[in-house]
Amino acid sequence: GAGVSQTPSNKVTEKGKYVELRCDPISGHTALYWYRQSLGQGPEFLIYFQGTGAADDSGLPNDRFFAVRPEGSVSTLKIQRTERGDSAVYLCASSPDRAGTGELFFGEGSRLTVL
Amino acid sequence: AQSVSQHNHHVILSEAASLELGCNYSYGGTVNLFWYVQYPGQHLQLLLKYFSGDPLVKGIKGFEAEFIKSKFSFNLRKPSVQWSDTAEYFCAVRPSSGSARQLTFGSGTQLTVLP
């Protein structure tokens, strides 16, 4: 389909392991966002890309979290030394223009469970 | 930094009842306001948005919201709900100017409509 695609849809890992979550945005969308949603909460901002560069990474909780978007399309969120508190649904969204219509197109999320 | 409060965590209505979901935000400047909806098993999608002009905005599926600047509110309304409106509803805000493009979400309101 033409929507935002996220893989894997579910990931179970052990504490201390490394995890990568992938986001394939809608073709042509220049802005890409990562959010994290814990149970009973709304999406919490992590990082925003405009093209290849991270325009705002103020939401990343600590230096175990890192994200890249090397060619301005697909993005990968990387989590090192996972902790149980990292368990959440990680949402990716894209948006078509720099000016920002405000409409974010979300994927279905990657559910991460850290045992 | 901006924040959003949604006071109703879970609302249960019968079909044809009227709906109003509360949303209040905190921010010192002008804002853009949004309501997103997440139907069971689906991704988040935009319901409606306010940027400027008429404070009463209409969205998809008969929803509307009114921006009351003096109350820092953006409540969502629908005159007659349907069973298919069962979903989680999120209010979101972002500054209308500046480099910050990400949305700040509230914690959501789960709406259950009984047939």
Interface residues (C-beta under 8 A of the other chain):
Chain A: G3 V4 A31 Y33 Y35 G40 Q41 G42 P43 E44 F45 Y48 Q50 A55 D56 G59 L91 A93 S95 G100 G102 E103 L104 F106 G107 E108 G109
Chain B: V4 Q6 H9 N32 F34 Q42 H43 L44 Q45 L46 K49 F51 F90 A92 R94 S99 A100 R101 Q102 L103 T104 F105 G106 S107 G108
